Amino acid sequence: MKHILFVDSTYPKPYDFDTLAQQAMGGTESSILRTAEILQKQGHQVAICQHARKQVVEQQQITFHSTASCQTETFDHVVVLRKLPQLIQYQQHFPQAQFYLWLHTYKNREFALKRLIKTSKPFTVIGNSKNHQKHLDQCLQAGWLGKLFTLCRAKNIQVKHAYNPIPSFWTELQTTDKNLNQIMFISAPNKGLTQVLAYFQKLKLALPDLKLLVANPGYREDFDERSDGVEFLGALPQKVLLQKVAESLCVFYPQTSFAETFGLIFAEANAVGTAVLAHDIGSAKEILHPNNGLIDGHDINAITEQIKLWQQQLPDVSYRSEFDEAAVYKQWQNILALP
């Protein structure tokens, strides 16, 4: 058994499994909870430290710590979300632990400068997909800046990846009773919503009965713009949201500006039997079901024809075992060198 700590020093509110069941939640935070649960089920002692938390609670045999309370314990592995300065800080608190920086965004080539920052011991960078791992490794080591640092004998940083877990129980929401005139956008507004709304208005010229439902994960402001045929649902609990996805023709995500490092919207929609109309950007090709073809997100005619085609014949998409508990645990077992 190993003692494992996840550190979230960015999310502005404390959250736990009750939050996950009852409220809308961002993909990163829900993935932390589900990953921690998987590790706990395999016999490890798992804790989550949240900078916004004041009181210690325990749920499902996982301890939710404040920044202060976690320092009263010892850990074998510490996984810090996003922030290298926090990783360096926690290395002082837990000098015997192995450290990992879990990233959920793509980085530019200047990310290689992280190799010059002095840390008390090496750490591993974790991405969300093979595509994300490759990108991070390219930034750190394979790009021209990374190669320059290698020539200067700057330390190498190991990069690995682990998929975000997708619960198999989402398959219970699958239905053949789909509204073929209902499509959905289920991501944060900053992930291409302006482009999606513009495309939808053009799409309605050919398909006037089409309706777009827009949901918000809750960590961004609601989008103010109102458009014909668009219904803004606000922030919905995950089960309620995915039930609506299961009943829709597709998730409408042809935006070309935001690259997903994993894309829970891809995997969750497929898990409830719904296709995603998406551009080939980020991890889309890797995460989507093989039957879920991609489109050219710059071509409104191709988008329109794809919707018409799916109204006649839906693609056969389903849950992928690559994202189940056993597969995700195996990836973390490799990252943490667990027995």
Contacts in CASP RR format, 6 or more apart in sequence:
PFRMAT RR
TARGET T0000
AUTHOR 0000-0000-0000
METHOD contacts of the structure
MODEL  1
MKHILFVDSTYPKPYDFDTLAQQAMGGTESSILRTAEILQKQGHQVAICQ
HARKQVVEQQQITFHSTASCQTETFDHVVVLRKLPQLIQYQQHFPQAQFY
LWLHTYKNREFALKRLIKTSKPFTVIGNSKNHQKHLDQCLQAGWLGKLFT
LCRAKNIQVKHAYNPIPSFWTELQTTDKNLNQIMFISAPNKGLTQVLAYF
QKLKLALPDLKLLVANPGYREDFDERSDGVEFLGALPQKVLLQKVAESLC
VFYPQTSFAETFGLIFAEANAVGTAVLAHDIGSAKEILHPNNGLIDGHDI
NAITEQIKLWQQQLPDVSYRSEFDEAAVYKQWQNILALP
1 43 0 8 1.000
1 44 0 8 1.000
1 45 0 8 1.000
2 44 0 8 1.000
2 45 0 8 1.000
2 76 0 8 1.000
2 77 0 8 1.000
2 336 0 8 1.000
2 338 0 8 1.000
3 44 0 8 1.000
3 45 0 8 1.000
3 47 0 8 1.000
3 73 0 8 1.000
3 74 0 8 1.000
3 75 0 8 1.000
3 76 0 8 1.000
3 77 0 8 1.000
4 36 0 8 1.000
4 39 0 8 1.000
4 44 0 8 1.000
4 45 0 8 1.000
4 46 0 8 1.000
4 47 0 8 1.000
4 75 0 8 1.000
4 76 0 8 1.000
4 77 0 8 1.000
4 78 0 8 1.000
4 79 0 8 1.000
4 336 0 8 1.000
5 46 0 8 1.000
5 47 0 8 1.000
5 48 0 8 1.000
5 49 0 8 1.000
5 65 0 8 1.000
5 70 0 8 1.000
5 73 0 8 1.000
5 75 0 8 1.000
5 77 0 8 1.000
5 78 0 8 1.000
5 79 0 8 1.000
5 94 0 8 1.000
5 97 0 8 1.000
6 32 0 8 1.000
6 35 0 8 1.000
6 36 0 8 1.000
6 46 0 8 1.000
6 47 0 8 1.000
6 48 0 8 1.000
6 49 0 8 1.000
6 79 0 8 1.000
6 81 0 8 1.000
6 102 0 8 1.000
7 48 0 8 1.000
7 49 0 8 1.000
7 70 0 8 1.000
7 78 0 8 1.000
7 79 0 8 1.000
7 80 0 8 1.000
7 81 0 8 1.000
7 86 0 8 1.000
7 90 0 8 1.000
8 29 0 8 1.000
8 32 0 8 1.000
8 48 0 8 1.000
8 49 0 8 1.000
8 50 0 8 1.000
8 51 0 8 1.000
8 81 0 8 1.000
9 51 0 8 1.000
9 67 0 8 1.000
9 80 0 8 1.000
9 81 0 8 1.000
9 82 0 8 1.000
9 83 0 8 1.000
9 86 0 8 1.000
10 51 0 8 1.000
10 81 0 8 1.000
10 82 0 8 1.000
10 83 0 8 1.000
11 28 0 8 1.000
11 29 0 8 1.000
11 50 0 8 1.000
11 51 0 8 1.000
11 52 0 8 1.000
11 219 0 8 1.000
12 52 0 8 1.000
13 52 0 8 1.000
14 50 0 8 1.000
14 52 0 8 1.000
14 53 0 8 1.000
14 54 0 8 1.000
14 64 0 8 1.000
15 25 0 8 1.000
15 29 0 8 1.000
15 33 0 8 1.000
15 50 0 8 1.000
16 33 0 8 1.000
16 57 0 8 1.000
16 59 0 8 1.000
16 64 0 8 1.000
17 33 0 8 1.000
17 37 0 8 1.000
17 59 0 8 1.000
17 60 0 8 1.000
18 59 0 8 1.000
19 25 0 8 1.000
20 29 0 8 1.000
20 30 0 8 1.000
20 33 0 8 1.000
20 238 0 8 1.000
21 237 0 8 1.000
21 239 0 8 1.000
22 237 0 8 1.000
23 235 0 8 1.000
23 237 0 8 1.000
24 215 0 8 1.000
24 216 0 8 1.000
24 217 0 8 1.000
24 218 0 8 1.000
24 234 0 8 1.000
24 235 0 8 1.000
24 236 0 8 1.000
24 237 0 8 1.000
24 238 0 8 1.000
24 241 0 8 1.000
25 217 0 8 1.000
25 218 0 8 1.000
25 238 0 8 1.000
26 217 0 8 1.000
26 218 0 8 1.000
26 219 0 8 1.000
27 164 0 8 1.000
27 217 0 8 1.000
27 264 0 8 1.000
28 81 0 8 1.000
28 104 0 8 1.000
30 238 0 8 1.000
30 264 0 8 1.000
31 164 0 8 1.000
31 165 0 8 1.000
31 262 0 8 1.000
31 264 0 8 1.000
32 48 0 8 1.000
32 81 0 8 1.000
33 48 0 8 1.000
34 164 0 8 1.000
34 165 0 8 1.000
34 167 0 8 1.000
35 162 0 8 1.000
35 164 0 8 1.000
35 165 0 8 1.000
35 328 0 8 1.000
35 332 0 8 1.000
36 46 0 8 1.000
36 48 0 8 1.000
36 62 0 8 1.000
37 46 0 8 1.000
37 60 0 8 1.000
37 62 0 8 1.000
38 165 0 8 1.000
38 325 0 8 1.000
38 328 0 8 1.000
38 329 0 8 1.000
38 332 0 8 1.000
39 46 0 8 1.000
39 329 0 8 1.000
39 332 0 8 1.000
40 46 0 8 1.000
40 60 0 8 1.000
40 61 0 8 1.000
40 62 0 8 1.000
41 325 0 8 1.000
42 329 0 8 1.000
42 338 0 8 1.000
44 338 0 8 1.000
46 61 0 8 1.000
46 62 0 8 1.000
46 63 0 8 1.000
47 62 0 8 1.000
47 63 0 8 1.000
47 64 0 8 1.000
47 65 0 8 1.000
47 70 0 8 1.000
47 73 0 8 1.000
47 75 0 8 1.000
48 62 0 8 1.000
48 63 0 8 1.000
48 64 0 8 1.000
48 65 0 8 1.000
49 64 0 8 1.000
49 65 0 8 1.000
49 66 0 8 1.000
49 67 0 8 1.000
49 70 0 8 1.000
50 64 0 8 1.000
50 65 0 8 1.000
50 66 0 8 1.000
51 67 0 8 1.000
53 64 0 8 1.000
53 65 0 8 1.000
53 66 0 8 1.000
53 67 0 8 1.000
54 66 0 8 1.000
55 66 0 8 1.000
56 63 0 8 1.000
56 64 0 8 1.000
56 65 0 8 1.000
56 66 0 8 1.000
56 69 0 8 1.000
57 63 0 8 1.000
57 64 0 8 1.000
58 64 0 8 1.000
65 73 0 8 1.000
71 93 0 8 1.000
74 94 0 8 1.000
74 96 0 8 1.000
74 97 0 8 1.000
75 94 0 8 1.000
75 97 0 8 1.000
76 96 0 8 1.000
76 97 0 8 1.000
76 98 0 8 1.000
77 97 0 8 1.000
77 98 0 8 1.000
77 99 0 8 1.000
77 100 0 8 1.000
77 336 0 8 1.000
78 87 0 8 1.000
78 90 0 8 1.000
78 91 0 8 1.000
78 94 0 8 1.000
78 97 0 8 1.000
78 98 0 8 1.000
78 99 0 8 1.000
78 100 0 8 1.000
79 99 0 8 1.000
79 100 0 8 1.000
79 102 0 8 1.000
79 126 0 8 1.000
80 86 0 8 1.000
80 87 0 8 1.000
80 90 0 8 1.000
80 99 0 8 1.000
80 100 0 8 1.000
80 101 0 8 1.000
80 102 0 8 1.000
81 102 0 8 1.000
81 104 0 8 1.000
82 101 0 8 1.000
82 102 0 8 1.000
82 103 0 8 1.000
82 104 0 8 1.000
82 105 0 8 1.000
84 101 0 8 1.000
84 114 0 8 1.000
84 117 0 8 1.000
87 99 0 8 1.000
87 101 0 8 1.000
87 119 0 8 1.000
87 123 0 8 1.000
88 117 0 8 1.000
88 119 0 8 1.000
88 120 0 8 1.000
90 99 0 8 1.000
91 97 0 8 1.000
91 99 0 8 1.000
91 119 0 8 1.000
91 120 0 8 1.000
91 121 0 8 1.000
91 123 0 8 1.000
92 120 0 8 1.000
95 120 0 8 1.000
95 121 0 8 1.000
98 124 0 8 1.000
98 336 0 8 1.000
98 337 0 8 1.000
99 119 0 8 1.000
99 121 0 8 1.000
99 122 0 8 1.000
99 123 0 8 1.000
99 124 0 8 1.000
100 123 0 8 1.000
100 124 0 8 1.000
100 125 0 8 1.000
100 126 0 8 1.000
100 335 0 8 1.000
100 336 0 8 1.000
101 123 0 8 1.000
101 124 0 8 1.000
101 125 0 8 1.000
101 126 0 8 1.000
102 126 0 8 1.000
102 127 0 8 1.000
103 125 0 8 1.000
103 126 0 8 1.000
103 127 0 8 1.000
103 128 0 8 1.000
103 132 0 8 1.000
103 136 0 8 1.000
103 261 0 8 1.000
104 127 0 8 1.000
104 128 0 8 1.000
104 261 0 8 1.000
104 262 0 8 1.000
105 261 0 8 1.000
106 132 0 8 1.000
106 135 0 8 1.000
106 259 0 8 1.000
106 261 0 8 1.000
106 282 0 8 1.000
107 135 0 8 1.000
107 136 0 8 1.000
107 139 0 8 1.000
108 139 0 8 1.000
109 139 0 8 1.000
109 143 0 8 1.000
109 144 0 8 1.000
109 145 0 8 1.000
109 146 0 8 1.000
110 145 0 8 1.000
111 136 0 8 1.000
111 139 0 8 1.000
111 140 0 8 1.000
112 139 0 8 1.000
112 140 0 8 1.000
112 141 0 8 1.000
112 143 0 8 1.000
112 145 0 8 1.000
112 146 0 8 1.000
112 149 0 8 1.000
113 145 0 8 1.000
114 140 0 8 1.000
114 157 0 8 1.000
115 140 0 8 1.000
115 146 0 8 1.000
115 149 0 8 1.000
115 154 0 8 1.000
115 155 0 8 1.000
115 156 0 8 1.000
115 157 0 8 1.000
116 149 0 8 1.000
116 154 0 8 1.000
122 155 0 8 1.000
122 157 0 8 1.000
122 158 0 8 1.000
123 157 0 8 1.000
124 157 0 8 1.000
124 158 0 8 1.000
124 159 0 8 1.000
124 160 0 8 1.000
124 335 0 8 1.000
125 136 0 8 1.000
125 140 0 8 1.000
125 157 0 8 1.000
125 158 0 8 1.000
125 159 0 8 1.000
125 160 0 8 1.000
126 159 0 8 1.000
126 160 0 8 1.000
126 161 0 8 1.000
126 162 0 8 1.000
126 335 0 8 1.000
127 133 0 8 1.000
127 136 0 8 1.000
127 159 0 8 1.000
127 160 0 8 1.000
127 161 0 8 1.000
127 162 0 8 1.000
127 261 0 8 1.000
128 161 0 8 1.000
128 162 0 8 1.000
128 163 0 8 1.000
128 164 0 8 1.000
128 261 0 8 1.000
128 262 0 8 1.000
128 263 0 8 1.000
128 283 0 8 1.000
129 161 0 8 1.000
129 163 0 8 1.000
129 261 0 8 1.000
129 262 0 8 1.000
129 283 0 8 1.000
129 286 0 8 1.000
129 287 0 8 1.000
130 161 0 8 1.000
130 283 0 8 1.000
130 286 0 8 1.000
131 261 0 8 1.000
131 282 0 8 1.000
131 283 0 8 1.000
131 286 0 8 1.000
132 161 0 8 1.000
132 261 0 8 1.000
132 262 0 8 1.000
132 283 0 8 1.000
133 159 0 8 1.000
133 160 0 8 1.000
133 161 0 8 1.000
136 159 0 8 1.000
137 159 0 8 1.000
139 146 0 8 1.000
140 146 0 8 1.000
140 156 0 8 1.000
140 157 0 8 1.000
140 159 0 8 1.000
141 147 0 8 1.000
141 150 0 8 1.000
141 156 0 8 1.000
141 157 0 8 1.000
141 159 0 8 1.000
146 154 0 8 1.000
150 156 0 8 1.000
160 331 0 8 1.000
160 334 0 8 1.000
160 335 0 8 1.000
161 331 0 8 1.000
162 328 0 8 1.000
162 331 0 8 1.000
162 332 0 8 1.000
162 335 0 8 1.000
163 262 0 8 1.000
163 322 0 8 1.000
163 323 0 8 1.000
163 327 0 8 1.000
163 328 0 8 1.000
163 331 0 8 1.000
164 262 0 8 1.000
164 263 0 8 1.000
164 264 0 8 1.000
164 267 0 8 1.000
164 323 0 8 1.000
164 328 0 8 1.000
165 323 0 8 1.000
165 324 0 8 1.000
165 325 0 8 1.000
165 328 0 8 1.000
166 264 0 8 1.000
166 267 0 8 1.000
166 268 0 8 1.000
166 271 0 8 1.000
166 319 0 8 1.000
166 320 0 8 1.000
166 323 0 8 1.000
166 324 0 8 1.000
168 271 0 8 1.000
168 319 0 8 1.000
168 324 0 8 1.000
168 325 0 8 1.000
170 242 0 8 1.000
170 268 0 8 1.000
170 271 0 8 1.000
170 272 0 8 1.000
170 319 0 8 1.000
171 271 0 8 1.000
171 272 0 8 1.000
171 273 0 8 1.000
171 318 0 8 1.000
171 319 0 8 1.000
173 239 0 8 1.000
173 242 0 8 1.000
173 243 0 8 1.000
173 245 0 8 1.000
173 246 0 8 1.000
173 272 0 8 1.000
174 246 0 8 1.000
174 272 0 8 1.000
174 273 0 8 1.000
174 318 0 8 1.000
175 246 0 8 1.000
175 247 0 8 1.000
177 247 0 8 1.000
178 246 0 8 1.000
178 247 0 8 1.000
178 248 0 8 1.000
178 249 0 8 1.000
178 274 0 8 1.000
178 314 0 8 1.000
179 247 0 8 1.000
179 248 0 8 1.000
179 249 0 8 1.000
180 249 0 8 1.000
180 311 0 8 1.000
181 207 0 8 1.000
181 209 0 8 1.000
181 210 0 8 1.000
181 211 0 8 1.000
181 249 0 8 1.000
181 311 0 8 1.000
182 210 0 8 1.000
182 211 0 8 1.000
182 213 0 8 1.000
182 247 0 8 1.000
182 248 0 8 1.000
182 249 0 8 1.000
183 200 0 8 1.000
183 210 0 8 1.000
183 211 0 8 1.000
183 212 0 8 1.000
183 213 0 8 1.000
183 248 0 8 1.000
183 249 0 8 1.000
183 250 0 8 1.000
183 251 0 8 1.000
183 252 0 8 1.000
183 277 0 8 1.000
183 307 0 8 1.000
184 212 0 8 1.000
184 213 0 8 1.000
184 214 0 8 1.000
184 215 0 8 1.000
184 244 0 8 1.000
184 245 0 8 1.000
184 248 0 8 1.000
184 250 0 8 1.000
184 251 0 8 1.000
184 252 0 8 1.000
185 193 0 8 1.000
185 196 0 8 1.000
185 212 0 8 1.000
185 213 0 8 1.000
185 214 0 8 1.000
185 215 0 8 1.000
185 251 0 8 1.000
185 252 0 8 1.000
185 253 0 8 1.000
186 215 0 8 1.000
186 217 0 8 1.000
186 241 0 8 1.000
186 245 0 8 1.000
186 251 0 8 1.000
186 265 0 8 1.000
186 269 0 8 1.000
187 193 0 8 1.000
187 217 0 8 1.000
187 253 0 8 1.000
187 265 0 8 1.000
188 216 0 8 1.000
188 217 0 8 1.000
188 218 0 8 1.000
188 219 0 8 1.000
188 220 0 8 1.000
189 216 0 8 1.000
189 220 0 8 1.000
189 221 0 8 1.000
189 222 0 8 1.000
189 223 0 8 1.000
190 220 0 8 1.000
190 258 0 8 1.000
191 255 0 8 1.000
191 258 0 8 1.000
191 260 0 8 1.000
192 255 0 8 1.000
192 257 0 8 1.000
192 258 0 8 1.000
193 214 0 8 1.000
193 223 0 8 1.000
193 255 0 8 1.000
194 225 0 8 1.000
195 254 0 8 1.000
195 255 0 8 1.000
195 256 0 8 1.000
195 257 0 8 1.000
196 212 0 8 1.000
196 252 0 8 1.000
196 253 0 8 1.000
196 254 0 8 1.000
196 255 0 8 1.000
197 212 0 8 1.000
197 225 0 8 1.000
197 227 0 8 1.000
197 230 0 8 1.000
199 254 0 8 1.000
199 300 0 8 1.000
199 303 0 8 1.000
200 210 0 8 1.000
200 212 0 8 1.000
200 227 0 8 1.000
200 229 0 8 1.000
200 230 0 8 1.000
200 252 0 8 1.000
201 227 0 8 1.000
201 228 0 8 1.000
202 300 0 8 1.000
202 304 0 8 1.000
203 210 0 8 1.000
203 300 0 8 1.000
203 303 0 8 1.000
203 304 0 8 1.000
203 307 0 8 1.000
204 210 0 8 1.000
204 228 0 8 1.000
204 229 0 8 1.000
206 304 0 8 1.000
206 308 0 8 1.000
207 304 0 8 1.000
207 307 0 8 1.000
207 308 0 8 1.000
210 229 0 8 1.000
210 307 0 8 1.000
211 229 0 8 1.000
211 230 0 8 1.000
211 231 0 8 1.000
212 227 0 8 1.000
212 229 0 8 1.000
212 230 0 8 1.000
212 231 0 8 1.000
212 252 0 8 1.000
213 230 0 8 1.000
213 231 0 8 1.000
213 233 0 8 1.000
213 244 0 8 1.000
213 248 0 8 1.000
214 223 0 8 1.000
214 230 0 8 1.000
214 231 0 8 1.000
214 232 0 8 1.000
214 233 0 8 1.000
214 234 0 8 1.000
215 233 0 8 1.000
215 234 0 8 1.000
215 235 0 8 1.000
215 236 0 8 1.000
215 241 0 8 1.000
215 244 0 8 1.000
216 222 0 8 1.000
216 223 0 8 1.000
216 232 0 8 1.000
216 233 0 8 1.000
216 234 0 8 1.000
216 235 0 8 1.000
217 235 0 8 1.000
218 234 0 8 1.000
218 235 0 8 1.000
222 232 0 8 1.000
222 234 0 8 1.000
223 232 0 8 1.000
226 232 0 8 1.000
233 241 0 8 1.000
233 244 0 8 1.000
236 244 0 8 1.000
242 268 0 8 1.000
242 271 0 8 1.000
242 272 0 8 1.000
243 272 0 8 1.000
245 251 0 8 1.000
245 268 0 8 1.000
245 269 0 8 1.000
245 272 0 8 1.000
245 274 0 8 1.000
246 272 0 8 1.000
246 273 0 8 1.000
246 274 0 8 1.000
248 274 0 8 1.000
249 274 0 8 1.000
249 307 0 8 1.000
249 310 0 8 1.000
249 311 0 8 1.000
249 314 0 8 1.000
250 269 0 8 1.000
250 274 0 8 1.000
250 275 0 8 1.000
250 276 0 8 1.000
250 277 0 8 1.000
250 307 0 8 1.000
250 310 0 8 1.000
251 265 0 8 1.000
251 269 0 8 1.000
251 274 0 8 1.000
251 275 0 8 1.000
251 276 0 8 1.000
251 277 0 8 1.000
251 278 0 8 1.000
252 277 0 8 1.000
253 265 0 8 1.000
253 276 0 8 1.000
253 277 0 8 1.000
253 278 0 8 1.000
253 279 0 8 1.000
254 277 0 8 1.000
254 278 0 8 1.000
254 279 0 8 1.000
254 295 0 8 1.000
254 297 0 8 1.000
254 303 0 8 1.000
255 279 0 8 1.000
255 297 0 8 1.000
256 279 0 8 1.000
256 281 0 8 1.000
256 297 0 8 1.000
256 298 0 8 1.000
258 281 0 8 1.000
259 281 0 8 1.000
259 282 0 8 1.000
259 283 0 8 1.000
260 266 0 8 1.000
260 281 0 8 1.000
260 282 0 8 1.000
260 283 0 8 1.000
260 284 0 8 1.000
260 287 0 8 1.000
261 282 0 8 1.000
261 283 0 8 1.000
262 283 0 8 1.000
262 287 0 8 1.000
263 283 0 8 1.000
263 284 0 8 1.000
263 287 0 8 1.000
265 276 0 8 1.000
266 276 0 8 1.000
266 278 0 8 1.000
266 283 0 8 1.000
266 284 0 8 1.000
266 287 0 8 1.000
266 288 0 8 1.000
266 292 0 8 1.000
267 287 0 8 1.000
267 288 0 8 1.000
267 320 0 8 1.000
267 323 0 8 1.000
269 275 0 8 1.000
269 276 0 8 1.000
269 317 0 8 1.000
270 276 0 8 1.000
270 288 0 8 1.000
270 289 0 8 1.000
270 292 0 8 1.000
270 317 0 8 1.000
270 318 0 8 1.000
270 319 0 8 1.000
270 320 0 8 1.000
271 318 0 8 1.000
271 319 0 8 1.000
271 320 0 8 1.000
273 317 0 8 1.000
273 318 0 8 1.000
273 319 0 8 1.000
274 317 0 8 1.000
275 291 0 8 1.000
275 292 0 8 1.000
275 293 0 8 1.000
275 310 0 8 1.000
275 314 0 8 1.000
275 315 0 8 1.000
275 317 0 8 1.000
276 284 0 8 1.000
276 288 0 8 1.000
276 292 0 8 1.000
277 295 0 8 1.000
277 303 0 8 1.000
277 306 0 8 1.000
277 307 0 8 1.000
277 310 0 8 1.000
278 284 0 8 1.000
278 288 0 8 1.000
278 292 0 8 1.000
278 294 0 8 1.000
278 295 0 8 1.000
279 294 0 8 1.000
279 295 0 8 1.000
279 296 0 8 1.000
279 297 0 8 1.000
279 298 0 8 1.000
280 294 0 8 1.000
284 294 0 8 1.000
285 294 0 8 1.000
288 294 0 8 1.000
288 317 0 8 1.000
289 315 0 8 1.000
289 317 0 8 1.000
289 318 0 8 1.000
289 320 0 8 1.000
291 315 0 8 1.000
291 316 0 8 1.000
291 317 0 8 1.000
292 315 0 8 1.000
292 317 0 8 1.000
293 315 0 8 1.000
295 302 0 8 1.000
295 303 0 8 1.000
295 306 0 8 1.000
296 302 0 8 1.000
297 303 0 8 1.000
321 327 0 8 1.000
332 338 0 8 1.000
END
